[in-house]
Amino acid sequence: REGGFERQPQQLELILSHLGALPPPQEAARRAAWVGALINPIPALGVAYEIRPALLMARDTHGMLKVATHGITLSINKLKGGNKYS
């Protein structure tokens, strides 16, 4: 919002309206996929590496959650000016 990554005004709000509510913790796989869609929208914001393929390739829900968590961490680090791939 303030970082200048949106490609159109209020892009994040639009993305959130398309995604709907965050799935509950009891639906962990859906929650991980929701996170993937949020941090890798189309058109891209350019603040996260592409995690959707890794989410789809994960062997189980635990793997999906690890991918989503790692994606969020990398995105935050990139926004803070750190190395985007560590």
Backbone as numpy.savetxt, mean C-alpha at the origin, in Angstrom:
# Nx Ny Nz CAx CAy CAz Cx Cy Cz
-0.61 14.08 0.69 -1.43 15.27 0.69 -0.57 16.51 0.69
0.33 16.60 1.65 1.21 17.74 1.69 2.54 17.43 1.02
2.81 16.17 0.71 4.09 15.78 0.14 4.21 15.99 -1.35
3.12 16.33 -2.02 3.17 16.59 -3.44 3.23 15.34 -4.30
2.80 14.19 -3.79 2.86 12.95 -4.56 1.57 12.66 -5.33
0.50 13.31 -4.97 -0.77 13.07 -5.66 -0.68 13.59 -7.09
-1.27 12.84 -8.01 -1.26 13.24 -9.42 -2.47 14.08 -9.78
-3.43 14.09 -8.90 -4.60 14.93 -9.08 -5.07 15.36 -7.69
-5.78 16.48 -7.61 -6.24 16.93 -6.29 -7.09 15.86 -5.60
-6.82 15.66 -4.33 -7.57 14.72 -3.49 -7.55 13.29 -4.01
-6.44 12.89 -4.61 -6.31 11.53 -5.14 -6.43 10.49 -4.03
-5.82 10.75 -2.87 -5.91 9.78 -1.78 -7.35 9.59 -1.31
-8.09 10.66 -1.21 -9.50 10.55 -0.81 -10.29 9.72 -1.82
-10.00 9.93 -3.12 -10.67 9.15 -4.16 -10.32 7.67 -4.05
-9.04 7.37 -3.84 -8.60 5.98 -3.69 -9.31 5.33 -2.50
-9.34 6.03 -1.37 -10.00 5.48 -0.18 -11.49 5.26 -0.42
-12.12 6.14 -1.17 -13.55 5.95 -1.45 -13.77 4.73 -2.34
-12.85 4.44 -3.23 -12.96 3.25 -4.08 -12.70 1.97 -3.30
-11.77 2.03 -2.36 -11.41 0.84 -1.59 -12.46 0.46 -0.54
-13.13 1.45 -0.01 -14.06 1.17 1.08 -13.32 1.03 2.39
-14.03 0.53 3.36 -13.48 0.41 4.72 -12.37 -0.63 4.78
-11.41 -0.39 5.65 -10.36 -1.36 5.93 -11.00 -2.63 6.49
-10.73 -3.79 5.88 -11.29 -5.03 6.41 -10.85 -5.27 7.85
-11.67 -5.96 8.63 -11.34 -6.20 10.03 -10.15 -7.14 10.18
-9.50 -7.12 11.33 -8.34 -7.99 11.56 -8.64 -9.48 11.34
-9.88 -9.89 11.55 -10.24 -11.29 11.35 -10.15 -11.70 9.88
-10.11 -10.74 8.97 -10.00 -10.99 7.53 -8.63 -10.50 7.07
-7.60 -11.13 7.61 -6.22 -10.66 7.43 -5.79 -10.65 5.96
-6.17 -11.64 5.19 -5.77 -11.66 3.77 -6.41 -10.50 3.02
-7.67 -10.25 3.27 -8.34 -9.11 2.64 -7.70 -7.80 3.08
-7.33 -7.73 4.35 -6.69 -6.52 4.88 -5.35 -6.29 4.19
-4.56 -7.33 4.01 -3.27 -7.20 3.33 -3.47 -6.73 1.88
-4.46 -7.30 1.19 -4.74 -6.89 -0.18 -5.21 -5.43 -0.23
-5.99 -5.02 0.75 -6.47 -3.63 0.83 -5.28 -2.69 0.98
-4.33 -3.04 1.84 -3.12 -2.24 2.03 -2.35 -2.15 0.71
-2.22 -3.27 0.02 -1.53 -3.27 -1.27 -2.18 -2.33 -2.26
-3.50 -2.34 -2.31 -4.22 -1.44 -3.22 -4.06 0.02 -2.80
-3.98 0.27 -1.52 -3.83 1.64 -1.03 -2.45 2.20 -1.36
-1.40 1.43 -1.12 -0.06 1.97 -1.34 0.41 1.82 -2.78
-0.29 1.04 -3.59 0.03 0.90 -5.01 -1.17 1.23 -5.88
-1.71 2.45 -5.76 -2.88 2.79 -6.57 -2.50 2.99 -8.04
-3.51 3.02 -8.87 -3.32 3.35 -10.28 -4.17 4.59 -10.53
-3.60 5.72 -10.98 -2.18 5.92 -11.26 -1.36 5.96 -9.97
-0.14 5.54 -10.10 0.75 5.41 -8.94 1.10 6.76 -8.34
1.34 6.72 -7.04 1.81 7.92 -6.33 3.34 7.99 -6.34
4.00 6.87 -6.58 5.45 6.85 -6.63 6.12 6.86 -5.26
5.43 6.37 -4.24 6.03 6.37 -2.90 6.22 4.96 -2.35
5.90 3.94 -3.13 6.05 2.57 -2.66 6.44 1.66 -3.82
7.26 0.68 -3.53 7.55 -0.28 -4.59 6.31 -1.15 -4.80
6.23 -1.76 -5.96 5.06 -2.54 -6.36 4.98 -3.82 -5.52
3.94 -3.94 -4.70 3.82 -5.13 -3.84 2.71 -6.07 -4.29
1.87 -5.66 -5.22 0.75 -6.53 -5.60 1.18 -7.91 -6.08
2.19 -8.03 -6.95 2.61 -9.38 -7.35 3.07 -10.23 -6.17
3.81 -9.61 -5.25 4.29 -10.36 -4.08 3.12 -10.78 -3.20
2.10 -9.93 -3.10 0.91 -10.32 -2.33 0.25 -11.54 -2.94
0.12 -11.53 -4.26 -0.52 -12.65 -4.95 0.30 -13.93 -4.89
1.61 -13.79 -4.79 2.50 -14.96 -4.75 2.72 -15.50 -3.34
2.29 -14.76 -2.33 2.49 -15.21 -0.95 1.84 -16.57 -0.74
2.52 -17.41 0.02 2.04 -18.78 0.25 0.84 -18.85 1.18
0.73 -17.85 2.07 -0.35 -17.88 3.05 -0.63 -16.46 3.54
-1.59 -16.35 4.42 -1.98 -15.05 4.95 -0.82 -14.38 5.68
-0.06 -15.15 6.43 1.09 -14.58 7.14 2.06 -13.94 6.16
2.32 -14.61 5.05 3.19 -14.05 4.03 2.63 -12.77 3.43
1.32 -12.75 3.21 0.68 -11.53 2.68 0.85 -10.37 3.65
0.68 -10.64 4.94 0.83 -9.59 5.95 2.26 -9.08 6.00
3.23 -9.99 5.85 4.64 -9.57 5.84 4.92 -8.66 4.65
4.39 -9.01 3.48 4.58 -8.19 2.28 3.96 -6.82 2.48
2.73 -6.77 2.99 2.05 -5.50 3.20 2.80 -4.63 4.21
3.24 -5.24 5.30 3.98 -4.50 6.33 5.29 -3.96 5.77
5.99 -4.78 5.03 7.25 -4.34 4.43 7.00 -3.21 3.43
5.94 -3.32 2.65 5.60 -2.27 1.70 5.32 -0.94 2.38
4.59 -0.98 3.48 4.31 0.25 4.23 5.61 0.83 4.79
6.45 -0.02 5.35 7.71 0.45 5.93 8.59 1.11 4.87
8.71 0.49 3.70 9.51 1.07 2.63 8.92 2.39 2.16
7.62 2.46 2.08 6.96 3.68 1.66 7.22 4.82 2.63
7.11 4.53 3.92 7.38 5.55 4.94 8.83 6.01 4.87
9.75 5.06 4.72 11.16 5.42 4.61 11.42 6.30 3.39
10.78 5.99 2.28 10.95 6.81 1.08 10.42 8.22 1.31
9.27 8.32 1.95 8.69 9.63 2.24 9.57 10.44 3.17
10.28 9.76 4.05 11.19 10.45 4.98 12.53 10.76 4.32
12.71 10.33 3.08 13.95 10.63 2.37 15.01 9.57 2.50
14.65 8.43 3.04 15.61 7.35 3.21 15.72 6.50 1.96
16.44 5.43 2.06 16.60 4.49 0.96 15.28 3.78 0.74
14.73 3.88 -0.44 13.41 3.32 -0.70 13.40 1.80 -0.80
14.56 1.16 -0.93 14.59 -0.29 -1.10 15.20 -1.05 0.06
15.39 -0.42 1.19 16.00 -1.16 2.32 15.00 -1.41 3.40
